[in-house]
Amino acid sequence: QNQPEGVGFNFARAMPHSYNTSGSKFMTTVTQRPSAHLTLSSLSKSKSRSSGTQYFTPQPDLHQSCRHPVRSWANQSFGAHLHNMTLANGRLRVPQDGRYYLYSQVYFRYPSPSEGDQNSVSHQLVQCIYKKTSYLRPIQLLKGVGTKCWAPDAEYALHSVYQGGLFELRAGDEIFVSVSSPTMVYGEDSSSYFGAFRLDL
């Protein structure tokens, strides 16, 4: 019943939706709960326009381990949606007070090693979810860490960091994702995603 609409109807997705919940002629309307599922598609095309600086500019008031906010989330791919929430500059804005389940997964891809480099390389990959309120500094809600050692001849040099949790949020709060290694983020519809939905608890 609450299936996302087709691709291209971004404005309609963000508008409230009502449903007839009774079989009688008297219509009872129920506004759809705020929810979003965003993907990091076509990241490579975006980065090529300006070397990625506008998408991963470091933010000094974040923890040093994940100081690069991801700003290129979108709801253009199949299955992605944006219902009764707004998205601007990579931040989801909460429209109503309540308990929200927040989740994110980012895929990191090890870049091709330089010629002559035959040693394995170890990286600590960090992904954080932050909440921006009326306070000056964003509040870190979740932090996921993975340490990966890649060999130069690895065929599939991918590693994912997933996290999710339930939080009490207020109308006007903004939620966003930041990472440690922006040049290693792998943008693909089913690999890197970010979402939230309100629960009636």
N, CA, C and O of each residue as an XYZ file, in Angstrom:
804
protein
N       0.823     -1.212      0.000
C       0.000      0.000      0.000
C       0.851      1.254      0.000
O       0.523      2.223     -0.684
N       1.952      1.251      0.764
C       2.804      2.434      0.860
C       4.051      2.270      0.000
O       5.164      2.495      0.475
N       3.877      1.882     -1.252
C       5.006      1.687     -2.140
C       5.484      3.023     -2.678
O       4.655      3.899     -2.929
N       6.798      3.222     -2.868
C       7.313      4.472     -3.429
C       6.875      4.649     -4.859
O       6.743      3.672     -5.595
N       6.648      5.886     -5.263
C       6.240      6.178     -6.634
C       7.404      5.998     -7.578
O       8.526      5.733     -7.147
N       7.142      6.142     -8.873
C       8.167      5.940     -9.879
C       9.218      7.017     -9.858
O       9.018      8.079     -9.268
N      10.324      6.755    -10.489
C      11.444      7.681    -10.541
C      11.036      8.936    -11.294
O      10.346      8.861    -12.311
N      11.461     10.080    -10.799
C      11.199     11.333    -11.487
C      10.175     12.202    -10.801
O      10.067     13.386    -11.119
N       9.398     11.639     -9.845
C       8.383     12.412     -9.171
C       8.889     12.859     -7.808
O       8.291     12.550     -6.778
N      10.001     13.592     -7.815
C      10.640     13.991     -6.561
C       9.751     14.905     -5.729
O       9.673     14.766     -4.508
N       9.082     15.840     -6.399
C       8.250     16.781     -5.660
C       7.076     16.053     -5.021
O       6.733     16.298     -3.865
N       6.465     15.156     -5.787
C       5.324     14.418     -5.261
C       5.728     13.519     -4.107
O       4.947     13.309     -3.179
N       6.935     12.990     -4.158
C       7.397     12.111     -3.086
C       7.477     12.837     -1.756
O       7.236     12.246     -0.703
N       7.813     14.110     -1.801
C       8.023     14.862     -0.569
C       6.724     15.386      0.026
O       6.717     15.896      1.147
N       5.614     15.265     -0.720
C       4.345     15.773     -0.237
C       3.631     14.738      0.620
O       3.847     13.539      0.443
N       2.773     15.184      1.557
C       2.019     14.236      2.375
C       1.085     13.390      1.512
O       0.547     13.876      0.517
N       0.894     12.137      1.889
C      -0.006     11.239      1.186
C      -1.083     10.769      2.147
O      -0.797     10.504      3.315
N      -2.324     10.661      1.668
C      -3.424     10.199      2.494
C      -4.025      8.951      1.877
O      -3.988      8.760      0.662
N      -4.580      8.103      2.733
C      -5.138      6.845      2.276
C      -6.509      6.634      2.898
O      -6.764      7.068      4.021
N      -7.391      5.964      2.160
C      -8.696      5.599      2.679
C      -8.532      4.297      3.451
O      -8.278      3.249      2.858
N      -8.676      4.358      4.769
C      -8.427      3.191      5.603
C      -9.712      2.433      5.945
O      -9.668      1.464      6.703
N     -10.845      2.854      5.403
C     -12.097      2.151      5.670
C     -12.759      1.791      4.349
O     -12.482      2.397      3.314
N     -13.629      0.808      4.400
C     -14.331      0.398      3.193
C     -15.608      1.173      2.982
O     -16.297      0.946      1.988
N     -15.946      2.069      3.867
C     -17.192      2.823      3.760
C     -16.997      4.057      2.908
O     -15.885      4.369      2.482
N     -18.093      4.753      2.668
C     -18.026      5.975      1.874
C     -17.418      7.124      2.673
O     -17.022      8.140      2.101
N     -17.344      6.964      4.008
C     -16.724      7.990      4.828
C     -15.222      7.729      4.871
O     -14.782      6.690      5.363
N     -14.452      8.654      4.365
C     -13.011      8.454      4.205
C     -12.248      8.880      5.452
O     -12.391     10.008      5.922
N     -11.446      7.979      5.978
C     -10.560      8.292      7.095
C      -9.155      8.443      6.546
O      -8.614      7.499      5.971
N      -8.562      9.597      6.708
C      -7.247      9.840      6.134
C      -6.147      9.604      7.158
O      -6.263      9.989      8.322
N      -5.089      8.971      6.704
C      -3.911      8.737      7.525
C      -2.704      9.263      6.767
O      -2.398      8.783      5.676
N      -2.023     10.237      7.332
C      -0.853     10.802      6.674
C       0.313      9.831      6.794
O       0.578      9.287      7.866
N       1.001      9.624      5.685
C       2.119      8.681      5.684
C       3.236      9.172      6.597
O       3.554     10.361      6.627
N       3.827      8.238      7.342
C       4.906      8.593      8.259
C       6.120      9.087      7.483
O       6.362      8.643      6.361
N       6.890     10.011      8.078
C       8.118     10.477      7.422
C       9.091      9.319      7.227
O       9.335      8.541      8.149
N       9.637      9.210      6.036
C      10.628      8.176      5.758
C      11.459      8.571      4.550
O      11.031      9.369      3.716
N      12.656      7.998      4.471
C      13.536      8.260      3.339
C      14.489      7.094      3.161
O      14.953      6.499      4.134
N      14.775      6.778      1.914
C      15.848      5.832      1.572
C      16.585      6.447      0.396
O      16.036      6.572     -0.698
N      17.836      6.829      0.632
C      18.629      7.553     -0.358
C      19.834      6.721     -0.761
O      20.347      5.933      0.034
N      20.283      6.896     -1.992
C      21.435      6.139     -2.483
C      22.511      7.075     -3.003
O      22.268      8.249     -3.281
N      23.698      6.523     -3.124
C      24.861      7.303     -3.553
C      25.220      6.909     -4.981
O      26.340      6.479     -5.256
N      24.254      7.063     -5.884
C      24.478      6.666     -7.266
C      25.213      7.748     -8.044
O      25.211      8.918     -7.660
N      25.839      7.342     -9.139
C      26.566      8.226    -10.069
C      27.545      9.141     -9.366
O      27.714     10.295     -9.761
N      28.193      8.637     -8.322
C      29.161      9.446     -7.570
C      30.361      9.814     -8.416
O      30.858     10.937     -8.330
N      30.834      8.884     -9.235
C      32.029      9.145    -10.038
C      31.808     10.284    -11.015
O      32.722     11.073    -11.255
N      30.606     10.389    -11.587
C      30.305     11.477    -12.504
C      30.317     12.806    -11.772
O      30.815     13.809    -12.284
N      29.756     12.799    -10.557
C      29.714     14.037     -9.779
C      31.115     14.487     -9.401
O      31.433     15.675     -9.469
N      31.954     13.534     -9.001
C      33.302     13.889     -8.559
C      34.145     14.445     -9.700
O      35.021     15.284     -9.491
N      33.867     13.963    -10.910
C      34.693     14.383    -12.038
C      34.498     15.848    -12.392
O      35.347     16.436    -13.061
N      33.400     16.444    -11.958
C      33.155     17.838    -12.316
C      34.055     18.795    -11.556
O      34.461     19.825    -12.095
N      34.372     18.466    -10.306
C      35.186     19.411     -9.527
C      36.093     18.676     -8.550
O      36.341     19.144     -7.439
N      36.577     17.531     -8.976
C      37.503     16.726     -8.176
C      36.923     16.337     -6.813
O      37.658     16.003     -5.883
N      35.590     16.387     -6.715
C      34.929     15.908     -5.503
C      34.967     16.863     -4.326
O      34.455     16.530     -3.257
N      35.563     18.048     -4.488
C      35.715     18.936     -3.337
C      34.377     19.407     -2.785
O      34.229     19.558     -1.572
N      33.397     19.640     -3.661
C      32.112     20.136     -3.169
C      31.298     19.051     -2.499
O      30.312     19.353     -1.828
N      31.683     17.792     -2.661
C      30.927     16.693     -2.089
C      31.551     16.154     -0.810
O      30.858     15.504     -0.028
N      32.836     16.402     -0.570
C      33.504     15.842      0.599
C      34.394     16.866      1.296
O      35.457     16.506      1.804
N      33.990     18.116      1.331
C      34.767     19.132      2.016
C      34.797     18.839      3.514
O      33.744     18.638      4.119
N      35.991     18.811      4.128
C      36.063     18.519      5.573
C      35.295     19.548      6.394
O      35.264     20.731      6.056
N      34.677     19.085      7.473
C      33.940     19.952      8.380
C      34.655     19.938      9.722
O      34.653     18.909     10.398
N      35.261     21.032     10.126
C      36.150     21.045     11.292
C      35.474     20.736     12.623
O      36.156     20.320     13.560
N      34.153     20.923     12.745
C      33.511     20.682     14.034
C      33.054     19.225     14.201
O      32.340     18.906     15.152
N      33.462     18.344     13.282
C      33.189     16.910     13.414
C      34.411     16.206     13.989
O      35.513     16.756     13.981
N      34.213     14.982     14.489
C      35.328     14.223     15.033
C      36.357     13.980     13.941
O      35.994     13.744     12.789
N      37.619     14.034     14.285
C      38.691     13.952     13.295
C      38.710     12.625     12.534
O      39.270     12.551     11.440
N      38.101     11.572     13.102
C      38.114     10.276     12.436
C      37.119     10.179     11.284
O      37.253      9.305     10.428
N      36.128     11.060     11.249
C      35.161     11.068     10.129
C      34.669     12.489      9.901
O      33.555     12.852     10.279
N      35.516     13.271      9.283
C      35.304     14.712      9.162
C      34.762     15.135      7.797
O      34.656     16.329      7.516
N      34.416     14.159      6.944
C      34.002     14.486      5.570
C      32.528     14.127      5.352
O      32.221     12.965      5.088
N      31.604     15.102      5.457
C      30.182     14.815      5.234
C      29.927     14.377      3.790
O      30.519     14.898      2.845
N      29.029     13.404      3.655
C      28.615     12.946      2.318
C      27.436     13.801      1.889
O      26.397     13.805      2.549
N      27.589     14.524      0.792
C      26.562     15.490      0.378
C      25.807     15.083     -0.888
O      24.887     15.785     -1.308
N      26.179     13.969     -1.495
C      25.591     13.632     -2.795
C      24.556     12.516     -2.737
O      24.435     11.746     -3.690
N      23.802     12.408     -1.633
C      22.696     11.457     -1.586
C      21.575     11.922     -2.509
O      21.378     13.121     -2.708
N      20.844     10.962     -3.068
C      19.735     11.298     -3.969
C      18.669     10.217     -3.900
O      18.917      9.118     -3.403
N      17.491     10.531     -4.397
C      16.395      9.556     -4.429
C      15.960      9.284     -5.861
O      14.768      9.187     -6.151
N      16.941      9.163     -6.754
C      16.665      8.960     -8.170
C      16.641      7.492     -8.575
O      16.055      7.155     -9.604
N      17.255      6.620     -7.806
C      17.378      5.222     -8.207
C      16.136      4.418     -7.823
O      15.296      4.882     -7.052
N      16.036      3.211     -8.371
C      14.910      2.332     -8.090
C      14.891      1.979     -6.594
O      15.911      1.595     -6.022
N      13.726      2.116     -5.983
C      13.587      1.801     -4.571
C      13.858      2.959     -3.639
O      13.447      2.920     -2.480
N      14.537      3.987     -4.109
C      14.795      5.154     -3.265
C      13.533      6.008     -3.164
O      12.725      6.041     -4.092
N      13.368      6.694     -2.040
C      12.194      7.543     -1.887
C      12.454      8.609     -0.826
O      13.405      8.531     -0.048
N      11.573      9.604     -0.824
C      11.641     10.699      0.143
C      10.206     11.107      0.460
O       9.583     11.838     -0.310
N       9.678     10.636      1.598
C       8.285     10.883      1.972
C       8.220     11.785      3.200
O       8.738     11.433      4.260
N       7.586     12.941      3.059
C       7.338     13.858      4.183
C       8.620     14.247      4.925
O       8.588     14.538      6.120
N       9.741     14.249      4.209
C      11.005     14.743      4.725
C      11.649     15.565      3.613
O      11.277     15.438      2.446
N      12.607     16.399      3.972
C      13.305     17.187      2.962
C      14.799     16.883      3.014
O      15.343     16.519      4.056
N      15.442     17.042      1.866
C      16.873     16.769      1.729
C      17.557     17.977      1.125
O      17.136     18.479      0.083
N      18.621     18.450      1.784
C      19.380     19.587      1.272
C      20.835     19.441      1.680
O      21.144     19.282      2.861
N      21.724     19.494      0.702
C      23.164     19.429      0.954
C      23.559     18.165      1.725
O      24.458     18.196      2.565
N      22.877     17.058      1.430
C      23.193     15.796      2.076
C      22.568     15.598      3.444
O      22.831     14.589      4.100
N      21.740     16.545      3.892
C      21.132     16.452      5.223
C      19.635     16.190      5.121
O      18.923     16.855      4.368
N      19.166     15.197      5.902
C      17.739     14.922      6.014
C      17.169     15.743      7.159
O      17.691     15.709      8.273
N      16.100     16.482      6.885
C      15.483     17.315      7.912
C      14.263     16.607      8.489
O      13.390     16.158      7.746
N      14.205     16.508      9.810
C      13.121     15.820     10.516
C      11.914     16.755     10.609
O      12.046     17.874     11.106
N      10.731     16.316     10.137
C       9.554     17.199     10.137
C       8.724     17.145     11.411
O       8.003     18.094     11.721
N       8.818     16.028     12.163
C       7.976     15.843     13.342
C       8.784     15.255     14.490
O       9.729     14.497     14.274
N       8.399     15.616     15.720
C       8.991     14.964     16.890
C       8.665     13.474     16.868
O       7.613     13.072     16.372
N       9.553     12.673     17.397
C       9.256     11.247     17.484
C      10.511     10.399     17.540
O      11.630     10.912     17.576
N      10.307      9.100     17.547
C      11.417      8.152     17.532
C      11.651      7.686     16.101
O      10.739      7.219     15.420
N      12.885      7.826     15.674
C      13.250      7.501     14.296
C      14.327      6.426     14.277
O      15.268      6.448     15.071
N      14.167      5.495     13.360
C      15.243      4.537     13.113
C      16.107      5.104     11.994
O      15.615      5.377     10.900
N      17.398      5.279     12.272
C      18.357      5.812     11.310
C      19.309      4.695     10.904
O      19.696      3.871     11.732
N      19.681      4.670      9.639
C      20.610      3.643      9.175
C      21.443      4.165      8.001
O      21.041      5.087      7.292
N      22.588      3.565      7.823
C      23.450      3.939      6.709
C      24.444      2.825      6.436
O      24.915      2.151      7.352
N      24.753      2.645      5.168
C      25.854      1.771      4.778
C      26.684      2.482      3.718
O      26.145      3.038      2.760
N      27.984      2.459      3.899
C      28.900      3.025      2.905
C      29.887      1.943      2.495
O      30.479      1.271      3.339
N      30.052      1.787      1.194
C      31.058      0.869      0.659
C      32.324      1.659      0.360
O      32.284      2.722     -0.259
N      33.434      1.120      0.811
C      34.732      1.715      0.530
C      35.467      0.812     -0.461
O      35.467     -0.411     -0.327
N      36.079      1.430     -1.436
C      36.813      0.666     -2.445
C      38.263      1.120     -2.468
O      38.560      2.308     -2.593
N      39.159      0.150     -2.346
C      40.587      0.466     -2.364
C      41.011      0.858     -3.769
O      40.771      0.098     -4.707
N      41.634      2.020     -3.946
C      42.064      2.450     -5.282
C      43.213      1.598     -5.785
O      43.911      0.957     -4.999
N      43.408      1.591     -7.093
C      44.496      0.812     -7.676
C      45.827      1.306     -7.140
O      46.088      2.509     -7.152
N      46.675      0.395     -6.670
C      47.977      0.825     -6.140
C      48.882      1.343     -7.237
O      48.728      0.990     -8.406
N      49.813      2.170     -6.856
C      50.750      2.703     -7.848
C      51.686      1.596     -8.319
O      51.911      0.611     -7.616
N      52.213      1.774     -9.491
C      53.107      0.762    -10.059
C      54.319      0.557     -9.165
O      54.919      1.512     -8.671
N      54.658     -0.689     -8.972
C      55.824     -1.004     -8.154
C      55.498     -1.191     -6.689
O      56.344     -1.649     -5.922
N      54.260     -0.838     -6.277
C      53.863     -1.016     -4.883
C      53.330     -2.433     -4.694
O      52.217     -2.734     -5.124
N      54.093     -3.288     -4.068
C      53.722     -4.689     -3.906
C      53.329     -5.036     -2.474
O      53.144     -6.210     -2.154
N      53.201     -4.046     -1.622
C      52.898     -4.296     -0.214
C      51.400     -4.153      0.059
O      50.713     -3.356     -0.579
N      50.911     -4.934      1.010
C      49.531     -4.786      1.443
C      49.381     -3.466      2.184
O      50.307     -3.004      2.851
N      48.204     -2.867      2.059
C      47.955     -1.574      2.682
C      46.784     -1.706      3.644
O      45.748     -2.268      3.291
N      46.944     -1.189      4.857
C      45.895     -1.264      5.867
C      45.242      0.110      6.027
O      45.925      1.132      6.094
N      43.910      0.117      6.088
C      43.151      1.352      6.261
C      42.124      1.167      7.365
O      41.535      0.095      7.500
N      41.910      2.211      8.153
C      40.807      2.231      9.100
C      39.689      3.052      8.470
O      39.843      4.248      8.222
N      38.565      2.394      8.217
C      37.439      3.020      7.537
C      36.371      3.374      8.571
O      35.919      2.509      9.320
N      35.971      4.639      8.610
C      35.043      5.121      9.625
C      33.845      5.776      8.956
O      33.981      6.539      8.000
N      32.657      5.456      9.488
C      31.421      6.088      9.036
C      30.645      6.560     10.267
O      30.494      5.806     11.228
N      30.157      7.788     10.244
C      29.415      8.346     11.378
C      28.071      8.901     10.917
O      27.926      9.359      9.784
N      27.089      8.849     11.821
C      25.827      9.541     11.606
C      25.711     10.635     12.663
O      25.834     10.376     13.860
N      25.474     11.854     12.204
C      25.399     13.019     13.086
C      23.993     13.613     13.081
O      23.222     13.455     12.135
N      23.697     14.308     14.189
C      22.469     15.088     14.300
C      22.847     16.547     14.498
O      23.634     16.881     15.384
N      22.274     17.419     13.661
C      22.501     18.859     13.814
C      21.237     19.474     14.388
O      20.160     19.381     13.799
N      21.382     20.099     15.540
C      20.260     20.739     16.216
C      20.528     22.240     16.301
O      21.341     22.777     15.550
N      19.839     22.909     17.220
C      20.071     24.341     17.422
C      21.404     24.594     18.124
O      21.892     25.724     18.149
N      21.992     23.540     18.694
C      23.309     23.687     19.310
C      24.360     23.978     18.241
O      24.163     23.673     17.064
N      25.468     24.564     18.659
C      26.495     24.977     17.712
C      27.142     23.790     17.014
O      27.305     23.805     15.794
N      27.515     22.757     17.777
C      28.225     21.610     17.215
C      27.270     20.449     16.943
O      26.364     20.195     17.737
N      27.466     19.742     15.828
C      26.668     18.541     15.564
C      26.937     17.472     16.621
O      28.030     17.402     17.184
N      25.939     16.649     16.881
C      26.035     15.588     17.881
C      26.207     14.248     17.176
O      25.408     13.892     16.310
N      27.240     13.513     17.542
C      27.489     12.206     16.929
C      26.546     11.179     17.546
O      26.534     10.987     18.762
N      25.753     10.517     16.693
C      24.799      9.513     17.158
C      25.350      8.096     17.012
O      25.180      7.268     17.906
N      25.998      7.822     15.904
C      26.522      6.486     15.628
C      27.898      6.585     14.988
O      28.207      7.539     14.274
N      28.718      5.568     15.265
C      30.047      5.516     14.659
C      30.381      4.057     14.362
O      30.373      3.214     15.259
N      30.672      3.771     13.106
C      31.051      2.426     12.701
C      32.474      2.424     12.174
O      32.859      3.312     11.413
N      33.257      1.431     12.574
C      34.673      1.381     12.199
C      34.997     -0.007     11.657
O      34.557     -1.021     12.199
N      35.772     -0.032     10.582
C      36.268     -1.288     10.033
C      37.705     -1.119      9.599
O      38.051     -0.133      8.948
N      38.547     -2.077      9.954
C      39.947     -2.042      9.523
C      40.149     -3.102      8.454
O      39.845     -4.277      8.663
N      40.659     -2.680      7.320
C      40.800     -3.580      6.184
C      42.223     -3.537      5.659
O      42.812     -2.467      5.501
N      42.766     -4.716      5.391
C      44.103     -4.810      4.808
C      43.960     -5.331      3.384
O      43.535     -6.467      3.170
N      44.316     -4.497      2.415
C      44.177     -4.862      1.012
C      45.515     -5.238      0.396
O      46.523     -4.564      0.608
N      45.511     -6.310     -0.361
C      46.693     -6.693     -1.132
C      46.621     -6.027     -2.501
O      45.528     -5.826     -3.032
N      47.762     -5.685     -3.074
C      47.768     -5.009     -4.375
C      47.073     -5.794     -5.480
O      46.541     -5.196     -6.415
N      47.067     -7.127     -5.390
C      46.472     -7.933     -6.452
C      45.042     -8.367     -6.121
O      44.512     -9.270     -6.769
N      44.402     -7.732     -5.112
C      43.043     -8.101     -4.735
C      42.075     -7.764     -5.868
O      42.085     -6.653     -6.398
N      41.234     -8.744     -6.231
C      40.301     -8.536     -7.338
C      39.085     -7.724     -6.906
O      38.590     -6.882     -7.655
N      38.604     -7.991     -5.677
C      37.441     -7.271     -5.181
C      37.839     -6.540     -3.902
O      37.659     -7.062     -2.802
N      38.371     -5.353     -4.044
C      38.864     -4.591     -2.899
C      37.761     -3.705     -2.342
O      37.846     -2.478     -2.410
N      36.716     -4.333     -1.788
C      35.581     -3.612     -1.246
C      35.372     -3.968      0.221
O      35.624     -5.098      0.639
N      34.909     -2.993      0.996
C      34.596     -3.236      2.399
C      33.449     -2.318      2.789
O      33.470     -1.128      2.474
N      32.444     -2.862      3.474
C      31.289     -2.052      3.848
C      31.259     -1.801      5.348
O      31.731     -2.619      6.138
N      30.702     -0.665      5.726
C      30.452     -0.326      7.125
C      28.969      0.018      7.229
O      28.501      0.973      6.608
N      28.227     -0.771      8.025
C      26.794     -0.557      8.211
C      26.517     -0.240      9.679
O      27.172     -0.761     10.581
N      25.529      0.627      9.891
C      25.107      0.922     11.260
C      23.672      1.417     11.252
O      23.190      1.958     10.257
N      22.997      1.224     12.378
C      21.622      1.683     12.499
C      21.228      1.751     13.957
O      21.787      1.035     14.788
N      20.268      2.606     14.278
C      19.837      2.748     15.664
C      18.585      3.595     15.782
O      18.232      4.330     14.860
N      17.909      3.489     16.932
C      16.663      4.203     17.205
C      16.962      5.411     18.090
O      17.612      5.290     19.128
N      16.469      6.592     17.656
C      16.768      7.824     18.386
C      15.529      8.709     18.502
O      14.662      8.720     17.628
N      15.475      9.442     19.597
C      14.428     10.436     19.813
C      14.877     11.733     19.135
O      15.912     12.298     19.487
N      14.094     12.196     18.163
C      14.450     13.400     17.420
C      13.328     14.421     17.515
O      12.177     14.084     17.791
N      13.691     15.679     17.278
C      12.713     16.759     17.305
C      12.599     17.398     15.928
O      13.530     17.353     15.125
N      11.444     17.990     15.674
C      11.220     18.661     14.397
C      12.298     19.730     14.181
O      12.579     20.533     15.071
N      12.885     19.725     13.003
C      13.937     20.683     12.692
C      15.330     20.110     12.795
O      16.274     20.690     12.260
N      15.485     18.962     13.483
C      16.799     18.308     13.522
C      17.211     17.876     12.110
O      16.365     17.533     11.284
N      18.491     17.897     11.853
C      19.022     17.460     10.562
C      19.991     16.306     10.774
O      20.837     16.355     11.667
N      19.866     15.277      9.960
C      20.673     14.070     10.068
C      21.578     13.973      8.848
O      21.139     14.202      7.721
N      22.852     13.630      9.079
C      23.748     13.467      7.935
C      24.830     12.437      8.250
O      25.060     12.086      9.408
N      25.485     11.963      7.194
C      26.525     10.935      7.281
C      27.872     11.555      6.944
O      27.969     12.389      6.044
N      28.912     11.148      7.667
C      30.271     11.586      7.345
C      31.184     10.368      7.331
O      30.877      9.338      7.932
N      32.315     10.500      6.635
C      33.233      9.372      6.471
C      34.671      9.815      6.707
O      34.979     11.005      6.774
N      35.542      8.810      6.829
C      36.959      9.081      7.075
C      37.755      9.221      5.790
O      38.688     10.021      5.715
N      37.383      8.437      4.771
C      38.198      8.346      3.548
C      37.337      8.616      2.324
O      36.880      7.675      1.676
N      37.107      9.881      1.995
C      36.173     10.216      0.909
C      36.606      9.701     -0.461
O      35.758      9.373     -1.291
N      37.905      9.625     -0.708
C      38.364      9.176     -2.026
C      38.129      7.683     -2.226
O      38.235      7.187     -3.348
N      37.810      6.962     -1.154
C      37.602      5.521     -1.248
C      36.124      5.146     -1.233
O      35.801      3.960     -1.313
N      35.219      6.113     -1.134
C      33.792      5.810     -1.108
C      33.350      5.321     -2.478
O      33.653      5.931     -3.503
N      32.623      4.200     -2.471
C      32.177      3.564     -3.711
C      30.687      3.831     -3.879
O      29.866      3.291     -3.139
N      30.342      4.670     -4.859
C      28.959      5.052     -5.072
C      28.234      4.098     -6.007
O      28.550      4.011     -7.193
N      27.252      3.379     -5.456
C      26.424      2.476     -6.253
C      25.095      2.331     -5.533
O      25.044      2.308     -4.303
N      24.002      2.231     -6.316
C      22.660      2.247     -5.739
C      22.468      1.268     -4.592
O      21.918      1.629     -3.551
N      22.919      0.033     -4.774
C      22.652     -1.005     -3.776
C      23.767     -1.157     -2.752
O      23.659     -1.982     -1.845
N      24.831     -0.379     -2.882
C      25.990     -0.533     -1.993
C      26.080      0.543     -0.927
O      26.356      0.242      0.235
N      25.853      1.784     -1.304
C      25.954      2.898     -0.366
C      24.599      3.584     -0.271
O      24.063      4.073     -1.265
N      24.046      3.614      0.957
C      22.712      4.176      1.119
C      22.555      4.755      2.528
O      23.355      4.492      3.426
N      21.490      5.557      2.688
C      21.255      6.303      3.920
C      19.752      6.481      4.055
O      19.092      6.847      3.083
N      19.187      6.229      5.250
C      17.748      6.363      5.380
C      17.288      6.590      6.802
O      18.066      6.500      7.751
N      15.999      6.887      6.928
C      15.375      7.130      8.232
C      13.880      6.927      8.107
O      13.303      7.172      7.048
N      13.241      6.474      9.197
C      11.791      6.417      9.227
C      11.303      6.526     10.664
O      11.940      6.037     11.597
N      10.151      7.185     10.817
C       9.591      7.405     12.149
C       8.732      6.221     12.569
O       7.982      5.662     11.769
N       8.856      5.848     13.838
C       8.090      4.735     14.396
C       7.097      5.271     15.412
O       7.405      6.202     16.156
N       5.910      4.687     15.445
C       4.909      5.058     16.449
C       5.073      4.137     17.640
O       4.495      3.051     17.684
N       5.882      4.587     18.625
C       6.155      3.774     19.816
C       5.739      4.515     21.078
O       5.891      3.990     22.181
